[in-house]
Amino acid sequence: MRSLKDGRLYTGYTTNVENRLRDHNAGHTKSTRNRRPLELVYSEKFESKKEAMEREKSFKTPEGGVVKRKLISDHNIDP
């Protein structure tokens, strides 16, 4: 997700993307409460929670941040 307020990206995993976005925009998530509104800019689907969590963790490294921004760029989404 991207904050429309400050342009920053948020990475997380969920089993229901629509509900998670709604929760973030309703202010139910402390880490993004002051960065609302947010929009979904990219998502991936995984076979297991473990795989999703590993991908999320990789995105939160310096190298993974580069990969994440490139994925968004490749999908013609302004970072």
C-alpha positions in Angstrom: 0.0 0.0 0.0 1.0 3.6 -0.5 0.1 6.5 1.6 -1.6 9.2 -0.4 -0.6 11.6 2.4 3.2 11.2 2.2 3.8 8.7 -0.6 5.5 6.1 1.7 5.0 2.4 1.1 3.7 -0.1 3.6 4.3 -3.8 3.2 2.4 -6.6 4.9 0.6 -9.9 4.5 -3.0 -10.8 4.8 -5.5 -13.4 3.8 -8.0 -10.7 2.7 -6.5 -7.7 0.9 -9.8 -5.7 0.7 -10.5 -6.0 4.4 -6.9 -5.2 5.3 -6.9 -2.0 3.2 -10.3 -1.0 4.7 -8.8 -1.6 8.2 -5.8 0.5 7.5 -7.9 3.3 6.0 -10.2 3.2 9.1 -7.3 3.8 11.4 -7.3 0.4 13.0 -3.6 -0.1 12.3 -1.2 2.0 14.5 1.7 1.9 12.0 -0.4 3.6 9.2 -3.0 5.6 11.2 -1.3 8.9 10.6 -0.5 8.1 7.0 -4.0 7.7 5.7 -5.5 7.5 3.2 -3.8 4.5 1.7 -4.2 2.8 -1.7 -3.2 -0.7 -2.9 -0.4 -0.4 -5.4 0.8 -4.0 -5.7 -0.1 -7.5 -4.3 1.2 -11.0 -4.7 -0.5 -14.3 -3.9 1.3 -17.2 -2.1 0.5 -20.8 -1.4 1.3 -20.6 2.3 1.5 -18.0 5.1 5.2 -18.9 5.5 6.0 -17.9 1.9 4.1 -14.7 2.3 5.9 -13.8 5.5 9.3 -14.6 3.9 8.5 -12.3 1.0 7.3 -9.5 3.4 10.5 -9.9 5.4 12.7 -9.7 2.3 11.0 -6.5 1.2 11.9 -4.9 4.5 15.7 -5.3 3.8 17.6 -2.6 1.9 17.9 -4.9 -1.1 14.3 -5.9 -0.9 13.2 -2.3 -0.9 14.9 -1.9 -4.2 13.1 -4.9 -5.6 9.8 -3.7 -4.2 10.1 -0.3 -5.8 11.1 -1.9 -9.1 8.0 -4.2 -9.0 5.8 -1.1 -8.5 7.7 0.8 -11.2 7.4 -2.1 -13.6 3.6 -2.1 -13.1 3.5 1.6 -14.1 2.6 2.8 -10.6 4.2 6.0 -9.4 6.1 5.3 -6.2 
